[in-house]
């Protein structure tokens, strides 16, 4: 009888805990009903396990001043934004250019939502191959004279990781200021002992959201997915490549690794540096000061406007998702999208459908061999729907497609770390470059067209012929898509 009472008490306690957590979820997820229902579904079917899963993966950041900016700093940024918005609306000087005038609403939205200042004089080089990208990066690091700031989501201690560490150590020994920031979840295999020599020679290493309880990390769901490097405040890198030999196409499981990264010079590097400083200062508890970072003048005279746009779980608005929706809504002729994961929300899907119904051609490419089957099923569910609206969908089969690009009408493009899924839109810290340059946009479109030679085309007939087990998996994956 005692056992019956104990079991009854335990069951009632679990049910009460579930109800309490359900109430928390409803209020916590009020910005996204889909995510709330997905978590409630998990709690209903997995009462105890669901609570543990939510503890690690479901909690939001709620700090309105996450980066601890002073009133003076916030006022300074607000004045800069106001100045640029006013000059755009007045059509002054550099803002009175064809593409900036055409996409002025996109510029203003980014300025007002995430303080993405417009930079004008920049040069951009596109990398689509890992060897080329890292060879150039290591060469640029070797030329550093003042400082090297490196931030990656994933850094592995393999041949490529060791090559990067050696380059940073060599510069540290030469008296160059070296800062390395990595994410605790993405780079969980790294140990403090990996950086002993670098730190001994003046290098600094910080972890974003380090585990608070040994190996237990209650921020496992909020990852810093950014991948940027800034060298001497003059050269910047931003894009999709992480540090590991698979990103060179040297891991059999993935085969050739198809990605995109940008090397940038000019005004925009200072803005990229500013974004790095925010993450760096947060990670080291604000023991650094901005005036110890490099912001030198440059000699770039090529007019190529850019914005650096960021978003994260600390944001009240999904800035990068909104930017892409605005880009899609601005399209008049053609849209090219490459992404490893295509699990958008309703607003993004509606934007795609409206563009297609308006006669805009839309080309979407995803991996033919994904790294996560569950994500693949979810992606197919949404892409199958867009097939009915006339989208062209390609499945990349040469290796793994990890590029995160969107171009509009061969005029503007965005490249960065943002996948088209709820994780990137809401849960991860992400960063993208928005480029107002026809040469860059057309180069990215040309790369897409070249990639189609290594693709299968997903047709309505092929999609309709999939068996019932795939349809079942797609349906289940779609239900959970708000929290994948």
C-alpha positions in Angstrom: 0.0 0.0 0.0 2.9 2.3 0.8 4.3 1.8 -2.7 0.9 2.6 -4.2 0.9 5.9 -2.3 4.4 6.7 -3.2 3.7 6.0 -6.9 0.6 8.1 -6.8 2.4 11.0 -5.1 5.2 10.8 -7.7 2.8 10.7 -10.6 0.8 13.7 -9.2 4.1 15.6 -8.6 5.2 15.0 -12.2 1.8 16.1 -13.5 1.9 19.3 -11.4 5.5 20.0 -12.5 4.4 19.5 -16.1 1.5 21.9 -15.7 3.8 24.5 -14.1 6.4 24.2 -16.8 3.7 24.4 -19.5 2.5 27.7 -18.0 6.2 28.9 -18.0 6.5 27.9 -21.7 3.3 29.6 -22.7 4.5 32.9 -21.3 8.1 32.4 -22.2 7.3 31.5 -25.8 4.6 34.1 -26.3 6.5 35.5 -29.3 6.2 32.2 -31.1 3.1 30.1 -30.8 4.7 27.3 -32.9 7.6 26.9 -30.5 5.2 26.9 -27.5 3.1 24.1 -29.1 6.2 22.1 -30.0 7.5 22.2 -26.4 4.0 21.4 -25.0 4.0 18.4 -27.3 7.3 17.2 -25.9 6.1 17.7 -22.4 2.9 15.7 -23.0 4.6 12.7 -24.5 7.8 12.8 -22.4 6.8 14.3 -19.0 10.1 13.8 -17.1 12.5 13.8 -20.0 10.8 16.8 -21.5 11.5 18.8 -18.4 15.2 18.1 -18.6 15.3 18.8 -22.3 13.6 22.1 -21.8 16.0 23.0 -19.0 18.9 22.7 -21.4 17.3 23.6 -24.7 14.2 25.7 -24.1 15.1 28.7 -22.0 15.4 32.2 -23.4 17.7 35.1 -22.7 15.8 38.0 -21.4 18.4 40.7 -20.7 17.4 43.9 -22.5 21.0 45.2 -22.3 22.8 41.9 -22.8 26.1 43.6 -23.8 26.0 45.9 -20.7 26.3 49.1 -22.8 26.5 52.3 -20.7 24.0 55.1 -21.3 26.7 57.1 -23.1 27.4 54.2 -25.4 23.8 53.6 -26.2 23.3 57.3 -26.8 26.4 57.3 -29.1 25.0 54.5 -31.2 21.6 56.0 -31.4 23.1 59.3 -32.7 25.0 57.4 -35.4 21.9 55.6 -36.5 19.8 58.8 -36.5 22.4 60.6 -38.5 22.5 57.9 -41.2 18.7 57.5 -41.4 18.3 61.2 -41.8 20.9 61.3 -44.6 19.4 58.4 -46.4 15.9 60.0 -46.3 17.5 63.3 -47.5 19.4 61.5 -50.3 22.7 63.0 -49.3 26.1 62.4 -50.9 27.1 58.7 -50.9 23.5 57.6 -50.1 22.3 59.1 -53.5 23.4 56.0 -55.5 21.2 53.7 -57.6 21.3 50.6 -55.4 21.1 52.4 -52.1 18.2 54.5 -53.3 16.4 51.4 -54.6 16.9 49.4 -51.4 16.7 52.4 -49.0 14.0 50.8 -46.9 16.2 47.7 -46.4 19.0 50.0 -45.2 16.8 51.9 -42.8 15.3 48.7 -41.4 18.7 47.3 -40.6 19.8 50.5 -39.1 16.9 50.9 -36.8 16.5 47.3 -35.8 20.2 46.3 -35.1 22.3 49.5 -35.5 23.8 48.2 -38.8 25.6 51.3 -40.0 26.2 51.6 -43.7 29.8 51.5 -44.9 30.7 52.8 -48.4 34.2 52.1 -49.5 35.0 48.4 -49.4 36.6 45.6 -51.4 35.2 42.0 -51.3 36.6 38.7 -52.3 34.4 35.6 -52.4 35.8 32.2 -51.3 33.9 29.0 -52.1 36.7 26.5 -51.3 38.1 25.8 -47.9 41.8 25.4 -49.0 41.7 28.8 -50.7 40.0 30.5 -47.8 42.3 29.2 -45.1 45.5 29.6 -47.1 44.6 33.3 -47.6 43.6 33.7 -43.9 46.8 32.1 -42.6 48.8 34.4 -45.0 47.0 37.5 -43.7 47.5 36.4 -40.1 51.2 36.1 -40.9 51.3 39.7 -42.1 49.7 41.1 -38.9 51.6 43.8 -37.1 49.2 45.0 -34.4 46.4 42.5 -33.6 44.6 39.4 -34.7 41.0 38.8 -33.5 39.6 35.4 -34.3 36.1 34.0 -33.5 34.7 30.6 -34.6 31.8 28.5 -33.6 33.8 25.3 -34.2 37.6 24.9 -33.8 39.0 21.4 -33.9 42.4 20.4 -32.8 43.1 18.6 -36.0 45.6 19.5 -38.8 43.8 22.7 -39.8 43.2 23.7 -36.2 46.9 23.1 -35.4 47.9 25.2 -38.4 45.7 28.1 -37.2 47.1 27.8 -33.6 50.7 27.8 -35.0 50.0 30.9 -37.0 48.5 32.7 -34.0 51.4 31.6 -31.7 54.0 32.8 -34.2 52.3 36.3 -34.2 52.0 36.3 -30.4 55.7 35.6 -30.1 56.3 38.5 -32.5 54.5 40.8 -30.1 51.2 41.0 -32.0 48.0 41.1 -29.8 46.2 37.8 -30.4 42.6 37.2 -29.2 40.8 34.0 -29.8 37.1 33.5 -29.0 35.2 30.2 -29.4 31.8 28.7 -28.5 31.6 26.3 -25.7 29.2 23.9 -27.5 30.6 24.1 -31.0 34.2 23.6 -29.8 33.5 21.3 -26.8 36.6 19.2 -27.7 39.0 22.0 -26.9 40.8 22.1 -23.5 42.4 25.0 -21.7 45.8 23.1 -22.0 45.5 23.5 -25.8 46.3 27.2 -25.4 49.0 27.1 -22.7 51.8 28.3 -25.0 49.7 30.9 -26.7 48.7 32.4 -23.4 52.3 32.3 -22.1 53.3 34.5 -25.0 50.5 37.1 -24.3 47.7 35.6 -26.3 44.2 35.8 -24.9 41.5 33.0 -25.1 37.9 33.3 -24.1 34.9 30.9 -24.2 31.4 32.1 -25.0 28.9 30.7 -22.5 31.3 28.3 -20.8 29.9 25.4 -18.8 28.9 26.6 -15.3 28.8 23.1 -13.7 31.8 21.1 -14.9 30.7 19.7 -18.3 27.1 20.7 -17.7 26.1 23.8 -19.8 22.7 25.3 -19.2 23.2 27.5 -22.2 23.7 24.7 -24.7 20.8 25.9 -26.8 22.2 29.5 -27.2 25.3 29.1 -29.2 27.6 31.8 -30.7 27.5 30.6 -34.3 29.5 33.5 -35.6 32.7 33.1 -37.7 34.7 36.2 -38.1 38.4 37.3 -38.1 39.8 40.8 -38.1 43.4 41.5 -38.7 45.0 44.9 -37.8 41.6 46.5 -38.1 42.1 46.4 -41.9 41.2 42.9 -43.2 38.1 41.0 -42.2 36.6 37.6 -42.8 32.9 36.6 -42.5 31.1 33.5 -43.7 30.3 29.8 -43.1 33.6 28.0 -42.8 34.6 26.7 -39.3 38.0 25.4 -38.4 38.4 21.6 -39.1 39.6 19.3 -41.8 36.0 18.5 -42.9 35.8 22.2 -44.0 38.7 21.4 -46.4 36.8 18.4 -47.8 39.1 15.9 -46.2 36.5 13.9 -44.1 35.0 11.0 -46.0 31.6 11.3 -44.3 31.0 14.8 -45.9 33.1 14.6 -49.0 33.7 18.0 -50.8 32.7 20.8 -48.5 31.0 23.6 -50.4 30.8 26.9 -48.4 31.1 30.6 -48.8 33.2 33.1 -47.0 34.1 36.7 -47.7 37.4 38.6 -47.3 36.7 42.3 -46.9 38.7 45.5 -46.6 37.5 49.0 -46.1 35.0 50.8 -43.9 33.0 47.7 -43.1 36.0 46.1 -41.2 35.6 48.6 -38.4 31.9 47.6 -38.1 32.9 44.0 -38.0 35.5 44.8 -35.4 32.8 46.5 -33.3 30.6 43.4 -33.3 33.6 41.2 -32.3 34.3 43.6 -29.4 30.8 43.2 -28.0 31.1 39.4 -27.9 34.7 39.6 -26.6 33.9 41.9 -23.8 30.9 39.9 -22.8 33.0 36.7 -22.7 35.8 38.2 -20.6 33.4 40.0 -18.2 34.2 43.5 -19.7 37.8 43.6 -18.6 38.8 44.9 -22.0 38.3 48.4 -23.4 37.5 49.4 -26.9 40.4 51.8 -27.2 42.9 48.9 -27.1 41.5 47.6 -30.4 42.7 48.8 -33.9 40.6 51.1 -36.0 43.1 52.5 -38.5 42.3 54.5 -41.6 42.4 52.6 -45.0 43.1 53.5 -48.6 40.1 51.7 -50.2 38.4 54.0 -52.7 36.1 51.4 -54.4 32.5 52.3 -53.8 30.8 49.2 -52.5 28.2 49.7 -49.7 27.8 47.1 -47.0 26.1 46.5 -43.7 27.0 44.0 -41.0 23.8 42.7 -39.5 23.6 40.6 -36.3 20.9 38.8 -34.4 20.7 36.6 -31.3 18.6 35.2 -28.5 19.1 38.5 -26.7 17.2 40.3 -29.4 13.5 41.1 -29.2 13.3 41.0 -33.0 14.6 38.3 -35.4 16.7 40.9 -37.3 18.3 38.6 -39.8 15.1 36.8 -40.7 13.4 40.1 -41.2 16.3 41.3 -43.4 16.0 38.3 -45.6 12.2 38.6 -45.8 12.7 42.2 -46.8 15.2 41.2 -49.5 12.8 38.6 -50.9 9.9 41.1 -50.9 12.2 43.5 -52.8 12.9 41.1 -55.6 11.6 41.9 -59.1 13.1 39.1 -61.2 15.2 36.3 -59.5 16.2 35.0 -56.1 19.0 32.5 -55.4 19.2 30.8 -52.0 21.8 28.3 -50.8 21.4 26.9 -47.3 22.2 23.6 -45.5 18.9 23.7 -43.6 15.6 25.0 -45.0 13.1 25.0 -42.0 11.6 28.5 -42.1 8.7 29.8 -40.2 5.3 30.9 -41.6 6.4 34.5 -42.2 9.4 33.4 -44.3 7.3 30.9 -46.2 4.7 33.5 -46.9 7.3 35.8 -48.3 8.6 33.1 -50.6 5.1 32.2 -51.8 4.2 35.9 -52.5 7.4 36.3 -54.5 6.7 33.2 -56.6 3.1 34.3 -57.1 4.3 37.7 -58.3 6.3 36.1 -61.0 9.7 36.2 -59.3 11.9 33.1 -60.1 13.2 31.4 -57.0 16.1 28.9 -57.0 16.9 27.0 -53.7 19.7 24.6 -53.1 20.2 22.3 -50.1 22.5 19.3 -49.5 21.5 16.1 -51.1 23.2 14.3 -48.3 22.4 16.2 -45.1 24.3 15.9 -41.8 21.0 15.5 -39.8 18.2 13.3 -41.2 15.6 14.9 -39.0 16.5 18.3 -40.5 16.4 16.9 -44.0 12.8 15.6 -43.5 11.7 19.0 -42.2 13.4 20.8 -45.1 11.7 18.5 -47.6 8.4 19.3 -46.1 8.7 23.0 -46.7 10.4 22.7 -50.1 7.8 20.3 -51.3 5.2 23.1 -50.6 7.2 25.7 -52.5 7.4 23.3 -55.5 3.7 23.8 -56.0 4.3 27.6 -56.3 7.0 27.1 -59.0 10.3 27.2 -57.0 13.3 25.4 -58.5 14.8 23.1 -55.9 18.2 21.5 -56.2 19.9 18.8 -54.1 23.7 19.1 -54.0 25.4 15.7 -54.3 29.1 16.5 -54.8 29.6 16.7 -51.0 28.0 18.8 -48.2 26.6 22.2 -49.0 27.1 24.5 -46.1 26.9 27.9 -47.9 24.5 30.5 -46.5 23.8 32.9 -49.2 20.8 34.8 -50.6 21.0 37.1 -53.7 18.3 39.3 -55.3 18.1 40.3 -58.9 21.9 40.1 -59.3 22.2 43.4 -57.3 22.4 42.7 -53.6 23.5 39.6 -51.6 23.9 38.5 -48.0 26.6 36.0 -46.9 27.2 34.9 -43.3 26.5 32.3 -40.6 22.6 32.3 -40.7 20.8 29.1 -41.6 17.2 29.3 -42.7 15.8 27.7 -39.5 14.4 28.6 -36.1 17.8 28.0 -34.4 19.5 30.7 -36.5 16.6 33.1 -36.5 15.9 32.9 -32.7 18.4 30.8 -30.7 21.9 31.4 -32.0 24.1 34.5 -32.1 24.5 35.0 -35.9 26.2 37.6 -38.2 25.8 38.4 -41.9 27.2 40.8 -44.4 24.8 42.6 -46.7 26.5 43.6 -49.9 25.2 46.2 -52.3 27.4 45.3 -55.2 26.4 43.7 -58.6 29.7 42.0 -59.1 29.5 40.2 -55.8 25.9 39.2 -56.3 26.5 38.0 -59.9 29.5 36.0 -58.7 27.4 34.2 -56.1 24.7 33.5 -58.7 27.3 32.2 -61.0 28.6 29.8 -58.3 25.0 28.6 -57.8 24.6 27.9 -61.5 27.9 26.0 -61.6 26.8 24.0 -58.6 23.7 22.8 -60.4 26.0 20.5 -62.5 26.5 18.6 -59.2 22.8 18.5 -58.2 19.7 16.5 -58.7 16.6 18.6 -59.3 13.7 18.0 -56.9 10.6 17.8 -59.1 7.0 17.7 -58.1 6.7 14.2 -59.6 9.7 12.8 -57.6 8.4 14.5 -54.4 4.9 13.1 -54.8 6.3 9.5 -55.3 8.0 9.4 -51.9 6.8 6.5 -49.7 4.5 6.8 -46.7 7.3 6.4 -44.1 9.1 9.5 -45.5 5.8 11.4 -45.4 5.3 10.4 -41.8 8.8 11.5 -40.9 8.3 14.8 -42.7 5.1 15.5 -40.8 6.6 14.8 -37.4 9.7 16.9 -38.2 7.5 19.7 -39.3 5.6 19.7 -36.1 8.9 20.1 -34.2 10.4 22.5 -36.7 10.0 25.6 -34.4 12.5 24.1 -32.0 14.8 22.1 -34.3 
